[in-house]
Amino acid sequence: MRARGLRQFGKAWLDGRLAGNGRRLLLAAIGLVGQLLPVKVGPYPISMTTCDA
């Protein structure tokens, strides 16, 4: 699933759908909320979202 998301992001970047700072900031904010919400509110402990490598 992760590779698919990166592929779609690359396509959107090349097609120009991410042009402009507003869209980039919105996408970054959505990603941040999507990462923090399961840890702060949901069932995921911080140890499941980090990598030791």
PQR file of N, CA, C, O and H, with PARSE charges and radii, in Angstrom:
ATOM      1  N   MET A   1       0.821  -1.191   0.000 -0.4000 1.5000
ATOM      2  CA  MET A   1       0.000   0.000   0.000 -0.0000 2.0000
ATOM      3  C   MET A   1       0.865   1.255   0.000  0.5500 1.7000
ATOM      4  O   MET A   1       0.522   2.251  -0.638 -0.5500 1.4000
ATOM      5  N   ARG A   2       1.979   1.206   0.711 -0.4000 1.5000
ATOM      6  CA  ARG A   2       2.838   2.379   0.808 -0.0000 2.0000
ATOM      7  C   ARG A   2       3.404   2.767  -0.553  0.5500 1.7000
ATOM      8  O   ARG A   2       3.430   3.948  -0.900 -0.5500 1.4000
ATOM      9  H   ARG A   2       2.258   0.398   1.229  0.4000 1.0000
ATOM     10  N   ALA A   3       3.860   1.776  -1.329 -0.4000 1.5000
ATOM     11  CA  ALA A   3       4.413   2.069  -2.648 -0.0000 2.0000
ATOM     12  C   ALA A   3       3.341   2.657  -3.563  0.5500 1.7000
ATOM     13  O   ALA A   3       3.636   3.522  -4.388 -0.5500 1.4000
ATOM     14  H   ALA A   3       3.839   0.817  -1.046  0.4000 1.0000
ATOM     15  N   ARG A   4       2.129   2.202  -3.424 -0.4000 1.5000
ATOM     16  CA  ARG A   4       1.038   2.730  -4.243 -0.0000 2.0000
ATOM     17  C   ARG A   4       0.788   4.205  -3.934  0.5500 1.7000
ATOM     18  O   ARG A   4       0.557   5.006  -4.839 -0.5500 1.4000
ATOM     19  H   ARG A   4       1.890   1.499  -2.755  0.4000 1.0000
ATOM     20  N   GLY A   5       0.837   4.553  -2.652 -0.4000 1.5000
ATOM     21  CA  GLY A   5       0.641   5.949  -2.266 -0.0000 2.0000
ATOM     22  C   GLY A   5       1.745   6.844  -2.795  0.5500 1.7000
ATOM     23  O   GLY A   5       1.483   7.955  -3.256 -0.5500 1.4000
ATOM     24  H   GLY A   5       1.025   3.902  -1.917  0.4000 1.0000
ATOM     25  N   LEU A   6       2.972   6.367  -2.732 -0.4000 1.5000
ATOM     26  CA  LEU A   6       4.089   7.146  -3.263 -0.0000 2.0000
ATOM     27  C   LEU A   6       3.982   7.290  -4.777  0.5500 1.7000
ATOM     28  O   LEU A   6       4.319   8.334  -5.335 -0.5500 1.4000
ATOM     29  H   LEU A   6       3.185   5.464  -2.357  0.4000 1.0000
ATOM     30  N   ARG A   7       3.518   6.248  -5.425 -0.4000 1.5000
ATOM     31  CA  ARG A   7       3.335   6.309  -6.880 -0.0000 2.0000
ATOM     32  C   ARG A   7       2.283   7.353  -7.246  0.5500 1.7000
ATOM     33  O   ARG A   7       2.484   8.145  -8.167 -0.5500 1.4000
ATOM     34  H   ARG A   7       3.244   5.400  -4.971  0.4000 1.0000
ATOM     35  N   GLN A   8       1.173   7.353  -6.532 -0.4000 1.5000
ATOM     36  CA  GLN A   8       0.118   8.323  -6.796 -0.0000 2.0000
ATOM     37  C   GLN A   8       0.598   9.742  -6.508  0.5500 1.7000
ATOM     38  O   GLN A   8       0.249  10.678  -7.226 -0.5500 1.4000
ATOM     39  H   GLN A   8       1.010   6.709  -5.784  0.4000 1.0000
ATOM     40  N   PHE A   9       1.399   9.897  -5.457 -0.4000 1.5000
ATOM     41  CA  PHE A   9       1.960  11.203  -5.142 -0.0000 2.0000
ATOM     42  C   PHE A   9       2.866  11.676  -6.275  0.5500 1.7000
ATOM     43  O   PHE A   9       2.815  12.842  -6.666 -0.5500 1.4000
ATOM     44  H   PHE A   9       1.683   9.136  -4.873  0.4000 1.0000
ATOM     45  N   GLY A  10       3.689  10.779  -6.798 -0.4000 1.5000
ATOM     46  CA  GLY A  10       4.570  11.123  -7.915 -0.0000 2.0000
ATOM     47  C   GLY A  10       3.799  11.525  -9.161  0.5500 1.7000
ATOM     48  O   GLY A  10       4.171  12.472  -9.853 -0.5500 1.4000
ATOM     49  H   GLY A  10       3.730   9.832  -6.480  0.4000 1.0000
ATOM     50  N   LYS A  11       2.738  10.811  -9.441 -0.4000 1.5000
ATOM     51  CA  LYS A  11       1.910  11.155 -10.603 -0.0000 2.0000
ATOM     52  C   LYS A  11       1.269  12.534 -10.436  0.5500 1.7000
ATOM     53  O   LYS A  11       1.240  13.334 -11.372 -0.5500 1.4000
ATOM     54  H   LYS A  11       2.435  10.041  -8.879  0.4000 1.0000
ATOM     55  N   ALA A  12       0.765  12.796  -9.252 -0.4000 1.5000
ATOM     56  CA  ALA A  12       0.148  14.095  -9.002 -0.0000 2.0000
ATOM     57  C   ALA A  12       1.177  15.209  -9.118  0.5500 1.7000
ATOM     58  O   ALA A  12       0.875  16.288  -9.627 -0.5500 1.4000
ATOM     59  H   ALA A  12       0.788  12.146  -8.492  0.4000 1.0000
ATOM     60  N   TRP A  13       2.383  14.950  -8.649 -0.4000 1.5000
ATOM     61  CA  TRP A  13       3.462  15.948  -8.728 -0.0000 2.0000
ATOM     62  C   TRP A  13       3.794  16.243 -10.184  0.5500 1.7000
ATOM     63  O   TRP A  13       3.910  17.406 -10.569 -0.5500 1.4000
ATOM     64  H   TRP A  13       2.629  14.073  -8.236  0.4000 1.0000
ATOM     65  N   LEU A  14       3.947  15.202 -10.995 -0.4000 1.5000
ATOM     66  CA  LEU A  14       4.317  15.388 -12.394 -0.0000 2.0000
ATOM     67  C   LEU A  14       3.193  16.002 -13.217  0.5500 1.7000
ATOM     68  O   LEU A  14       3.454  16.743 -14.165 -0.5500 1.4000
ATOM     69  H   LEU A  14       3.852  14.257 -10.682  0.4000 1.0000
ATOM     70  N   ASP A  15       1.958  15.705 -12.868 -0.4000 1.5000
ATOM     71  CA  ASP A  15       0.817  16.282 -13.587 -0.0000 2.0000
ATOM     72  C   ASP A  15       0.568  17.740 -13.226  0.5500 1.7000
ATOM     73  O   ASP A  15      -0.236  18.412 -13.873 -0.5500 1.4000
ATOM     74  H   ASP A  15       1.747  15.103 -12.099  0.4000 1.0000
ATOM     75  N   GLY A  16       1.249  18.228 -12.201 -0.4000 1.5000
ATOM     76  CA  GLY A  16       1.069  19.616 -11.796 -0.0000 2.0000
ATOM     77  C   GLY A  16      -0.085  19.848 -10.850  0.5500 1.7000
ATOM     78  O   GLY A  16      -0.463  20.993 -10.603 -0.5500 1.4000
ATOM     79  H   GLY A  16       1.901  17.682 -11.676  0.4000 1.0000
ATOM     80  N   ARG A  17      -0.653  18.778 -10.316 -0.4000 1.5000
ATOM     81  CA  ARG A  17      -1.785  18.933  -9.395 -0.0000 2.0000
ATOM     82  C   ARG A  17      -1.357  19.400  -8.009  0.5500 1.7000
ATOM     83  O   ARG A  17      -2.198  19.775  -7.192 -0.5500 1.4000
ATOM     84  H   ARG A  17      -0.346  17.848 -10.517  0.4000 1.0000
ATOM     85  N   LEU A  18      -0.060  19.378  -7.743 -0.4000 1.5000
ATOM     86  CA  LEU A  18       0.434  19.854  -6.459 -0.0000 2.0000
ATOM     87  C   LEU A  18       1.105  21.213  -6.588  0.5500 1.7000
ATOM     88  O   LEU A  18       1.889  21.612  -5.727 -0.5500 1.4000
ATOM     89  H   LEU A  18       0.623  19.074  -8.407  0.4000 1.0000
ATOM     90  N   ALA A  19       0.798  21.912  -7.653 -0.4000 1.5000
ATOM     91  CA  ALA A  19       1.385  23.236  -7.867 -0.0000 2.0000
ATOM     92  C   ALA A  19       0.821  24.222  -6.856  0.5500 1.7000
ATOM     93  O   ALA A  19      -0.372  24.207  -6.552 -0.5500 1.4000
ATOM     94  H   ALA A  19       0.161  21.588  -8.353  0.4000 1.0000
ATOM     95  N   GLY A  20       1.663  25.047  -6.360 -0.4000 1.5000
ATOM     96  CA  GLY A  20       1.233  26.060  -5.400 -0.0000 2.0000
ATOM     97  C   GLY A  20       1.496  25.632  -3.973  0.5500 1.7000
ATOM     98  O   GLY A  20       1.357  24.460  -3.622 -0.5500 1.4000
ATOM     99  H   GLY A  20       2.632  25.059  -6.607  0.4000 1.0000
ATOM    100  N   ASN A  21       1.875  26.588  -3.167 -0.4000 1.5000
ATOM    101  CA  ASN A  21       2.211  26.299  -1.778 -0.0000 2.0000
ATOM    102  C   ASN A  21       1.002  25.904  -0.942  0.5500 1.7000
ATOM    103  O   ASN A  21       1.134  25.140   0.014 -0.5500 1.4000
ATOM    104  H   ASN A  21       1.988  27.539  -3.453  0.4000 1.0000
ATOM    105  N   GLY A  22      -0.163  26.411  -1.290 -0.4000 1.5000
ATOM    106  CA  GLY A  22      -1.365  26.085  -0.521 -0.0000 2.0000
ATOM    107  C   GLY A  22      -1.678  24.601  -0.538  0.5500 1.7000
ATOM    108  O   GLY A  22      -1.979  24.015   0.502 -0.5500 1.4000
ATOM    109  H   GLY A  22      -0.270  27.032  -2.067  0.4000 1.0000
ATOM    110  N   ARG A  23      -1.611  23.999  -1.692 -0.4000 1.5000
ATOM    111  CA  ARG A  23      -1.884  22.562  -1.797 -0.0000 2.0000
ATOM    112  C   ARG A  23      -0.812  21.741  -1.102  0.5500 1.7000
ATOM    113  O   ARG A  23      -1.111  20.724  -0.476 -0.5500 1.4000
ATOM    114  H   ARG A  23      -1.366  24.475  -2.537  0.4000 1.0000
ATOM    115  N   ARG A  24       0.419  22.173  -1.210 -0.4000 1.5000
ATOM    116  CA  ARG A  24       1.511  21.447  -0.547 -0.0000 2.0000
ATOM    117  C   ARG A  24       1.360  21.515   0.968  0.5500 1.7000
ATOM    118  O   ARG A  24       1.545  20.513   1.658 -0.5500 1.4000
ATOM    119  H   ARG A  24       0.662  22.999  -1.718  0.4000 1.0000
ATOM    120  N   LEU A  25       1.027  22.687   1.482 -0.4000 1.5000
ATOM    121  CA  LEU A  25       0.835  22.816   2.922 -0.0000 2.0000
ATOM    122  C   LEU A  25      -0.371  22.016   3.404  0.5500 1.7000
ATOM    123  O   LEU A  25      -0.332  21.412   4.476 -0.5500 1.4000
ATOM    124  H   LEU A  25       0.877  23.501   0.921  0.4000 1.0000
ATOM    125  N   LEU A  26      -1.432  22.014   2.618 -0.4000 1.5000
ATOM    126  CA  LEU A  26      -2.608  21.224   2.968 -0.0000 2.0000
ATOM    127  C   LEU A  26      -2.270  19.735   3.009  0.5500 1.7000
ATOM    128  O   LEU A  26      -2.678  19.031   3.933 -0.5500 1.4000
ATOM    129  H   LEU A  26      -1.463  22.505   1.747  0.4000 1.0000
ATOM    130  N   LEU A  27      -1.540  19.265   2.029 -0.4000 1.5000
ATOM    131  CA  LEU A  27      -1.149  17.859   1.990 -0.0000 2.0000
ATOM    132  C   LEU A  27      -0.251  17.510   3.171  0.5500 1.7000
ATOM    133  O   LEU A  27      -0.397  16.438   3.757 -0.5500 1.4000
ATOM    134  H   LEU A  27      -1.209  19.837   1.279  0.4000 1.0000
ATOM    135  N   ALA A  28       0.670  18.392   3.529 -0.4000 1.5000
ATOM    136  CA  ALA A  28       1.542  18.164   4.686 -0.0000 2.0000
ATOM    137  C   ALA A  28       0.729  18.129   5.978  0.5500 1.7000
ATOM    138  O   ALA A  28       0.990  17.302   6.852 -0.5500 1.4000
ATOM    139  H   ALA A  28       0.788  19.263   3.053  0.4000 1.0000
ATOM    140  N   ALA A  29      -0.251  19.019   6.102 -0.4000 1.5000
ATOM    141  CA  ALA A  29      -1.087  19.048   7.302 -0.0000 2.0000
ATOM    142  C   ALA A  29      -1.929  17.782   7.419  0.5500 1.7000
ATOM    143  O   ALA A  29      -2.077  17.234   8.511 -0.5500 1.4000
ATOM    144  H   ALA A  29      -0.463  19.690   5.392  0.4000 1.0000
ATOM    145  N   ILE A  30      -2.477  17.317   6.311 -0.4000 1.5000
ATOM    146  CA  ILE A  30      -3.263  16.079   6.321 -0.0000 2.0000
ATOM    147  C   ILE A  30      -2.377  14.904   6.722  0.5500 1.7000
ATOM    148  O   ILE A  30      -2.799  14.045   7.496 -0.5500 1.4000
ATOM    149  H   ILE A  30      -2.357  17.762   5.423  0.4000 1.0000
ATOM    150  N   GLY A  31      -1.159  14.862   6.204 -0.4000 1.5000
ATOM    151  CA  GLY A  31      -0.236  13.788   6.561 -0.0000 2.0000
ATOM    152  C   GLY A  31       0.137  13.813   8.026  0.5500 1.7000
ATOM    153  O   GLY A  31       0.221  12.764   8.665 -0.5500 1.4000
ATOM    154  H   GLY A  31      -0.816  15.560   5.575  0.4000 1.0000
ATOM    155  N   LEU A  32       0.362  14.999   8.565 -0.4000 1.5000
ATOM    156  CA  LEU A  32       0.714  15.124   9.976 -0.0000 2.0000
ATOM    157  C   LEU A  32      -0.439  14.678  10.872  0.5500 1.7000
ATOM    158  O   LEU A  32      -0.231  13.952  11.845 -0.5500 1.4000
ATOM    159  H   LEU A  32       0.294  15.851   8.046  0.4000 1.0000
ATOM    160  N   VAL A  33      -1.640  15.111  10.546 -0.4000 1.5000
ATOM    161  CA  VAL A  33      -2.813  14.700  11.323 -0.0000 2.0000
ATOM    162  C   VAL A  33      -3.018  13.192  11.206  0.5500 1.7000
ATOM    163  O   VAL A  33      -3.349  12.530  12.190 -0.5500 1.4000
ATOM    164  H   VAL A  33      -1.809  15.701   9.756  0.4000 1.0000
ATOM    165  N   GLY A  34      -2.824  12.652  10.010 -0.4000 1.5000
ATOM    166  CA  GLY A  34      -2.979  11.217   9.811 -0.0000 2.0000
ATOM    167  C   GLY A  34      -1.952  10.396  10.571  0.5500 1.7000
ATOM    168  O   GLY A  34      -2.200   9.236  10.898 -0.5500 1.4000
ATOM    169  H   GLY A  34      -2.555  13.190   9.211  0.4000 1.0000
ATOM    170  N   GLN A  35      -0.815  10.984  10.849 -0.4000 1.5000
ATOM    171  CA  GLN A  35       0.210  10.279  11.607 -0.0000 2.0000
ATOM    172  C   GLN A  35       0.007  10.437  13.118  0.5500 1.7000
ATOM    173  O   GLN A  35       0.228   9.490  13.873 -0.5500 1.4000
ATOM    174  H   GLN A  35      -0.613  11.927  10.583  0.4000 1.0000
ATOM    175  N   LEU A  36      -0.405  11.608  13.555 -0.4000 1.5000
ATOM    176  CA  LEU A  36      -0.544  11.853  14.989 -0.0000 2.0000
ATOM    177  C   LEU A  36      -1.856  11.334  15.576  0.5500 1.7000
ATOM    178  O   LEU A  36      -1.895  10.940  16.742 -0.5500 1.4000
ATOM    179  H   LEU A  36      -0.585  12.377  12.942  0.4000 1.0000
ATOM    180  N   LEU A  37      -2.905  11.328  14.805 -0.4000 1.5000
ATOM    181  CA  LEU A  37      -4.213  10.920  15.315 -0.0000 2.0000
ATOM    182  C   LEU A  37      -4.229   9.485  15.857  0.5500 1.7000
ATOM    183  O   LEU A  37      -4.743   9.274  16.956 -0.5500 1.4000
ATOM    184  H   LEU A  37      -2.874  11.648  13.858  0.4000 1.0000
ATOM    185  N   PRO A  38      -3.697   8.497  15.146 -0.5600 1.5000
ATOM    186  CA  PRO A  38      -3.707   7.134  15.704  0.2800 2.0000
ATOM    187  C   PRO A  38      -2.867   6.993  16.971  0.5500 1.7000
ATOM    188  O   PRO A  38      -3.150   6.139  17.811 -0.5500 1.4000
ATOM    189  N   VAL A  39      -1.846   7.818  17.113 -0.4000 1.5000
ATOM    190  CA  VAL A  39      -0.985   7.721  18.295 -0.0000 2.0000
ATOM    191  C   VAL A  39      -1.618   8.415  19.493  0.5500 1.7000
ATOM    192  O   VAL A  39      -1.639   7.859  20.591 -0.5500 1.4000
ATOM    193  H   VAL A  39      -1.616   8.513  16.431  0.4000 1.0000
ATOM    194  N   LYS A  40      -2.132   9.617  19.295 -0.4000 1.5000
ATOM    195  CA  LYS A  40      -2.680  10.394  20.417 -0.0000 2.0000
ATOM    196  C   LYS A  40      -4.071   9.936  20.839  0.5500 1.7000
ATOM    197  O   LYS A  40      -4.368   9.881  22.032 -0.5500 1.4000
ATOM    198  H   LYS A  40      -2.116  10.069  18.404  0.4000 1.0000
ATOM    199  N   VAL A  41      -4.920   9.610  19.878 -0.4000 1.5000
ATOM    200  CA  VAL A  41      -6.308   9.271  20.177 -0.0000 2.0000
ATOM    201  C   VAL A  41      -6.567   7.773  20.041  0.5500 1.7000
ATOM    202  O   VAL A  41      -7.278   7.174  20.848 -0.5500 1.4000
ATOM    203  H   VAL A  41      -4.678   9.655  18.908  0.4000 1.0000
ATOM    204  N   GLY A  42      -5.980   7.187  19.012 -0.4000 1.5000
ATOM    205  CA  GLY A  42      -6.263   5.798  18.681 -0.0000 2.0000
ATOM    206  C   GLY A  42      -5.466   4.777  19.458  0.5500 1.7000
ATOM    207  O   GLY A  42      -4.874   5.079  20.494 -0.5500 1.4000
ATOM    208  H   GLY A  42      -5.402   7.674  18.357  0.4000 1.0000
ATOM    209  N   PRO A  43      -5.461   3.571  18.943 -0.5600 1.5000
ATOM    210  CA  PRO A  43      -4.890   2.446  19.677  0.2800 2.0000
ATOM    211  C   PRO A  43      -3.388   2.233  19.494  0.5500 1.7000
ATOM    212  O   PRO A  43      -2.851   1.290  20.075 -0.5500 1.4000
ATOM    213  N   TYR A  44      -2.684   3.056  18.719 -0.4000 1.5000
ATOM    214  CA  TYR A  44      -1.290   2.780  18.418 -0.0000 2.0000
ATOM    215  C   TYR A  44      -0.342   3.447  19.411  0.5500 1.7000
ATOM    216  O   TYR A  44      -0.407   4.660  19.608 -0.5500 1.4000
ATOM    217  H   TYR A  44      -3.121   3.822  18.247  0.4000 1.0000
ATOM    218  N   PRO A  45       0.547   2.656  20.046 -0.5600 1.5000
ATOM    219  CA  PRO A  45       1.584   3.266  20.862  0.2800 2.0000
ATOM    220  C   PRO A  45       2.684   3.841  19.981  0.5500 1.7000
ATOM    221  O   PRO A  45       2.826   3.440  18.826 -0.5500 1.4000
ATOM    222  N   ILE A  46       3.447   4.760  20.507 -0.4000 1.5000
ATOM    223  CA  ILE A  46       4.497   5.401  19.729 -0.0000 2.0000
ATOM    224  C   ILE A  46       5.534   4.389  19.247  0.5500 1.7000
ATOM    225  O   ILE A  46       6.153   4.603  18.204 -0.5500 1.4000
ATOM    226  H   ILE A  46       3.331   5.086  21.445  0.4000 1.0000
ATOM    227  N   SER A  47       5.736   3.307  19.968 -0.4000 1.5000
ATOM    228  CA  SER A  47       6.723   2.301  19.586 -0.0000 2.0000
ATOM    229  C   SER A  47       6.339   1.600  18.277  0.5500 1.7000
ATOM    230  O   SER A  47       7.207   1.039  17.608 -0.5500 1.4000
ATOM    231  H   SER A  47       5.233   3.134  20.815  0.4000 1.0000
ATOM    232  N   MET A  48       5.067   1.620  17.905 -0.4000 1.5000
ATOM    233  CA  MET A  48       4.643   0.989  16.663 -0.0000 2.0000
ATOM    234  C   MET A  48       4.797   1.910  15.458  0.5500 1.7000
ATOM    235  O   MET A  48       4.650   1.457  14.322 -0.5500 1.4000
ATOM    236  H   MET A  48       4.362   2.076  18.448  0.4000 1.0000
ATOM    237  N   THR A  49       5.083   3.164  15.672 -0.4000 1.5000
ATOM    238  CA  THR A  49       5.158   4.104  14.565 -0.0000 2.0000
ATOM    239  C   THR A  49       6.570   4.580  14.277  0.5500 1.7000
ATOM    240  O   THR A  49       6.765   5.387  13.368 -0.5500 1.4000
ATOM    241  H   THR A  49       5.201   3.531  16.595  0.4000 1.0000
ATOM    242  N   THR A  50       7.556   4.110  15.016 -0.4000 1.5000
ATOM    243  CA  THR A  50       8.938   4.513  14.796 -0.0000 2.0000
ATOM    244  C   THR A  50       9.760   3.328  14.352  0.5500 1.7000
ATOM    245  O   THR A  50       9.307   2.184  14.399 -0.5500 1.4000
ATOM    246  H   THR A  50       7.398   3.454  15.754  0.4000 1.0000
ATOM    247  N   CYS A  51      10.963   3.610  13.923 -0.4000 1.5000
ATOM    248  CA  CYS A  51      11.845   2.563  13.417 -0.0000 2.0000
ATOM    249  C   CYS A  51      13.191   2.639  14.143  0.5500 1.7000
ATOM    250  O   CYS A  51      13.756   3.723  14.290 -0.5500 1.4000
ATOM    251  H   CYS A  51      11.330   4.539  13.884  0.4000 1.0000
ATOM    252  N   ASP A  52      13.699   1.508  14.592 -0.4000 1.5000
ATOM    253  CA  ASP A  52      14.981   1.473  15.282 -0.0000 2.0000
ATOM    254  C   ASP A  52      16.163   1.424  14.343  0.5500 1.7000
ATOM    255  O   ASP A  52      17.293   1.668  14.766 -0.5500 1.4000
ATOM    256  H   ASP A  52      13.240   0.627  14.473  0.4000 1.0000
ATOM    257  N   ALA A  53      15.936   1.116  13.088 -0.4000 1.5000
ATOM    258  CA  ALA A  53      17.037   0.925  12.142 -0.0000 2.0000
ATOM    259  C   ALA A  53      17.731   2.155  11.822  0.5500 1.7000
ATOM    260  O   ALA A  53      18.679   2.142  11.038 -0.5500 1.4000
ATOM    261  H   ALA A  53      15.018   0.917  12.744  0.4000 1.0000
TER
END
